[in-house]
């Protein structure tokens, strides 16, 4: 049975309902209640409201190639049907686009349907959540996201993109089998700002895999693997430069500050600053820099193909669990240099006896 989805179109002082396939090209404001009506009408609207949409299984909420200057507001509860597939569940692209969340809205990934403790490493095929690819001079503001199947934001090919006051709550996955639920993965982008994020997850709160002029500030990260550079290496783009991570808290997480480069790969990490970072109840490493990374099984032997240079840590303080390691640095010969650390104090755990090639300016 075919149904007509209702659209509210604002033009002058009039408001009226029309079938989704007969939207006037002059319409500027539209409310969509289904994926089908969005597909039929998004090109004709520059002020889009998504009201309580249920995205069918195996489909993407497609907000790609939006008209320049379009505003999109998530309203009500957005949900997704279950199917094993790669995703993404939401995809957005465009120039001068503003994605917003209305008061009381929730974007519910219903991750428990997919969670099996294996994440993207096996088991069920799980869809990635939100592809913010090729978003230029754009903003994503005030979204309330919960229970993503695996990775939340994939930010790629973006320029001058700001994500502000994003909440990602995957805490149900702590006991429910959530894994690889990265909050923000950044690649091949320039000028990305992530401000005031509140994250509860089971993997990296931030992972900058490539890109330049990246900022993460005023954030809170709990339950995951910390604020990370990398892993860097093994991709088509393996350069990270000019990253500022500041004014943030990391709690109840495996790692705090983390830089990881891939064993036997090439690339570079340069001009990275962590400042005013507070750690609490870190269970593995308070600060970890390693040049031996392999997914799930570091080799213990660092390689020098991805040098890590000009790393500044300033006012990084806090505590780790008593059986955790406070600081661990594993660099190759000469491949870590130009580091400046000040007011760094991590306490409560063990000292590492395995640090190697510690650069001048750092301590282990």
C-alpha positions in Angstrom: 0.0 0.0 0.0 1.3 3.4 -0.9 0.8 6.4 1.4 1.4 10.1 1.1 3.7 11.6 3.7 2.7 15.0 5.0 4.9 18.0 4.4 4.4 21.4 6.1 5.5 24.1 3.6 5.9 27.7 4.7 5.3 30.3 2.1 4.2 33.8 3.1 1.6 33.3 5.8 0.2 30.1 4.4 0.6 26.5 5.7 -0.9 23.6 3.8 -0.4 19.9 3.2 0.6 18.5 -0.2 1.7 15.1 -1.4 5.4 14.7 -1.3 5.8 14.3 -5.1 4.1 17.7 -5.9 6.3 20.0 -3.8 6.6 23.4 -5.4 10.1 24.3 -6.5 9.6 27.6 -4.6 9.0 25.8 -1.2 11.6 26.8 1.4 10.5 25.0 4.6 9.4 21.3 4.7 8.7 18.8 7.4 9.4 15.2 6.4 8.1 12.1 8.2 9.6 9.4 6.0 12.7 8.6 4.0 10.6 8.4 0.9 9.2 12.0 1.3 12.7 13.3 2.1 14.1 11.8 -1.1 11.3 13.3 -3.2 11.4 16.7 -1.6 14.8 17.6 -0.2 16.1 19.3 -3.4 13.2 21.8 -3.2 13.6 22.8 0.5 16.3 24.8 2.3 14.7 24.5 5.7 14.2 20.8 6.5 12.6 19.3 9.6 12.9 15.5 10.1 10.1 14.6 12.4 10.2 11.2 14.0 11.5 9.3 11.0 11.9 5.5 11.1 14.6 4.7 8.6 13.8 1.3 6.9 16.3 -1.5 7.4 19.3 -1.4 5.1 18.6 2.2 4.0 20.5 5.5 4.6 18.8 8.7 5.8 20.2 10.5 2.7 21.1 14.2 3.3 23.8 14.3 0.7 24.2 17.0 -1.9 22.0 19.4 -0.1 21.3 22.8 -1.6 23.9 25.4 -0.4 22.8 27.0 2.8 20.3 24.3 3.8 19.3 23.9 7.5 18.2 20.5 8.8 16.6 19.9 12.2 16.1 16.5 13.8 12.9 16.5 15.7 11.2 13.7 17.8 12.8 10.3 17.9 14.7 9.0 14.8 15.1 5.2 14.7 16.5 2.6 12.2 15.4 -0.8 11.1 17.7 -3.8 11.7 19.8 -5.3 8.9 23.4 -6.5 8.8 25.1 -4.1 6.4 27.9 -1.6 6.3 25.8 1.6 6.5 25.9 4.5 7.0 22.6 5.0 8.7 22.9 8.8 8.1 24.9 10.6 5.4 25.3 14.4 5.0 27.2 16.5 2.5 27.0 20.1 1.2 28.2 23.6 1.6 27.1 26.0 4.3 24.8 23.3 5.7 23.5 23.5 9.3 22.4 20.3 11.0 20.6 20.9 14.3 18.7 19.0 17.0 15.4 20.3 18.4 14.7 20.3 22.1 13.9 16.8 23.3 14.9 15.0 20.1 16.8 11.6 20.1 18.6 9.9 17.3 18.6 6.3 18.5 20.9 3.9 16.7 19.4 1.0 18.6 22.8 -0.6 18.8 21.8 -3.5 21.0 20.3 -5.1 17.9 23.8 -5.5 16.5 26.1 -5.6 19.6 27.9 -8.9 20.0 31.1 -7.8 21.7 33.1 -7.9 18.4 32.4 -4.5 16.9 33.8 -4.2 13.4 36.3 -7.1 14.0 33.8 -9.9 13.4 30.4 -11.2 14.2 27.4 -9.4 12.8 28.0 -6.8 10.1 27.3 -3.5 11.8 26.4 -0.2 10.0 28.5 2.8 10.7 26.3 5.7 11.9 26.9 9.2 10.6 28.9 10.0 7.5 29.9 13.7 7.5 31.8 13.6 4.2 32.5 16.5 2.0 30.8 19.0 4.4 32.3 22.4 3.8 31.8 25.6 5.8 29.1 23.8 7.8 27.9 23.0 11.3 26.5 20.1 13.2 25.0 21.4 16.5 23.2 20.0 19.5 22.6 16.4 18.4 21.5 13.9 21.0 22.7 10.4 19.8 22.5 7.1 21.6 23.5 3.5 21.1 25.3 3.5 17.7 26.0 0.0 16.3 29.7 0.8 15.8 31.5 4.0 14.9 29.4 7.2 15.3 30.8 10.1 13.3 33.0 9.5 10.2 34.4 12.9 9.2 36.1 12.8 5.9 36.9 15.3 3.2 35.5 18.1 5.3 36.7 21.7 5.3 35.7 24.3 8.0 33.3 22.0 9.8 32.2 22.6 13.4 30.5 20.1 15.6 29.2 21.8 18.7 27.5 20.4 21.8 27.1 16.8 20.5 26.0 14.1 23.0 26.8 10.5 22.2 25.6 8.1 24.9 26.5 4.5 24.2 26.7 3.6 27.9 24.2 0.8 27.4 27.0 -0.9 25.5 29.2 -1.3 28.5 27.3 -4.3 29.6 25.5 -5.0 26.4 28.4 -5.9 24.0 29.2 -2.5 22.5 32.6 -2.4 20.8 34.4 -0.2 18.3 31.9 2.6 19.1 34.3 5.4 18.2 32.7 8.8 18.7 34.6 11.0 16.2 36.9 9.6 13.5 38.6 12.3 11.4 40.3 11.7 8.1 41.6 13.8 5.2 39.9 17.0 6.6 41.1 20.5 7.3 39.6 22.9 9.8 37.4 20.6 11.9 36.3 21.8 15.3 34.6 19.5 17.9 33.4 21.6 20.8 31.7 20.7 24.0 31.2 17.0 23.2 29.8 14.7 25.8 30.7 11.1 25.0 30.1 7.7 26.7 31.4 4.8 24.6 33.6 1.8 24.2 36.4 3.0 21.9 38.2 6.2 20.9 36.4 9.4 22.0 38.4 11.1 19.2 40.6 9.4 16.6 42.5 11.7 14.2 43.7 9.4 11.5 44.7 12.1 9.0 44.1 15.8 8.4 45.2 19.3 9.5 44.0 22.1 11.8 41.8 19.9 14.0 40.5 21.0 17.3 38.8 19.2 20.1 38.0 21.3 23.2 35.7 21.4 26.2 34.8 17.7 25.9 34.0 14.9 28.3 35.0 11.4 27.4 34.0 8.3 29.5 34.2 4.6 29.1 36.3 4.4 26.0 39.9 4.5 24.8 40.7 8.2 25.2 41.6 11.1 23.0 43.7 9.7 20.2 45.9 10.7 17.3 45.8 7.7 15.0 46.3 5.1 14.3 48.3 6.8 11.6 49.6 4.8 8.7 48.4 2.2 6.3 45.8 4.4 4.6 45.9 6.5 1.5 46.4 9.7 3.6 48.8 9.3 6.5 49.6 12.9 7.6 48.4 14.5 10.8 49.4 18.1 11.5 48.3 21.0 13.7 46.0 19.4 16.2 44.8 21.1 19.4 43.1 19.0 22.1 42.3 21.1 25.2 40.1 21.7 28.2 38.8 18.2 28.3 38.1 15.4 30.8 38.8 11.7 30.3 37.3 9.3 32.9 36.7 5.6 33.4 38.6 4.9 30.2 41.3 2.5 29.1 43.6 5.3 28.0 43.8 9.1 28.5 46.2 10.9 26.0 47.1 8.5 23.2 49.2 8.8 20.0 49.5 5.6 18.0 51.3 5.0 14.7 51.2 1.8 12.7 54.0 -0.7 12.7 56.1 -0.7 9.5 54.0 2.0 7.9 54.8 5.5 6.6 53.4 9.0 7.3 53.9 11.7 9.8 52.4 13.3 13.0 53.5 16.9 13.7 52.5 19.9 15.9 50.1 18.2 18.3 49.1 19.9 21.5 47.3 18.4 24.5 46.6 21.1 27.1 44.5 21.3 30.3 43.5 17.6 30.2 42.2 16.0 33.4 42.4 12.2 33.8 40.5 10.0 36.3 40.2 6.2 36.7 42.2 5.3 33.6 42.6 1.6 33.5 45.5 1.0 31.1 47.7 4.0 30.2 47.4 7.6 31.4 49.6 8.8 28.5 50.7 6.4 25.8 52.7 7.1 22.6 53.6 4.0 20.6 55.1 3.4 17.2 54.3 -0.3 17.1 50.5 -0.3 16.7 48.6 -3.1 15.1 44.9 -3.5 15.6 44.5 -5.3 18.9 48.1 -6.5 19.1 51.0 -4.0 19.3 54.2 -5.7 18.3 56.4 -4.3 21.0 58.9 -3.2 18.4 58.7 0.4 17.2 59.3 1.5 13.7 60.4 4.9 12.4 58.3 5.4 9.2 55.7 7.7 10.9 57.8 10.2 12.9 56.0 12.0 15.8 57.4 15.5 16.1 56.6 18.8 17.9 54.3 17.2 20.6 53.3 19.6 23.4 51.7 18.4 26.6 50.7 21.2 29.0 48.8 20.8 32.3 47.9 17.1 31.7 47.1 15.8 35.2 45.1 13.2 37.0 45.2 9.6 38.1 45.1 6.0 36.8 44.0 2.8 38.5 46.7 1.2 40.7 47.4 -1.6 38.2 47.5 0.8 35.2 50.6 2.4 33.7 51.0 6.1 34.2 53.1 6.9 31.1 54.3 4.7 28.3 56.5 5.9 25.4 57.7 3.5 22.8 59.5 5.3 20.0 61.9 4.2 17.3 65.4 5.5 17.1 65.2 9.2 16.3 61.6 9.2 15.2 60.2 11.2 18.1 61.6 14.7 18.5 60.8 18.3 19.4 58.6 17.4 22.3 57.7 20.0 25.0 56.0 18.8 28.2 55.2 21.0 31.2 53.0 20.5 34.3 52.4 16.9 33.4 51.5 14.8 36.4 49.9 11.3 36.2 49.7 9.4 39.5 48.2 6.4 41.2 49.6 3.6 39.0 52.8 1.9 37.9 55.9 3.2 36.3 56.8 1.6 33.0 60.2 -0.1 32.6 59.6 -0.7 28.9 59.8 2.9 27.6 62.2 3.3 24.6 63.8 6.3 22.9 62.1 8.9 25.1 62.7 12.2 23.4 64.2 15.2 25.2 61.4 17.1 26.9 59.3 14.1 27.9 59.4 11.8 30.9 58.3 8.2 31.3 
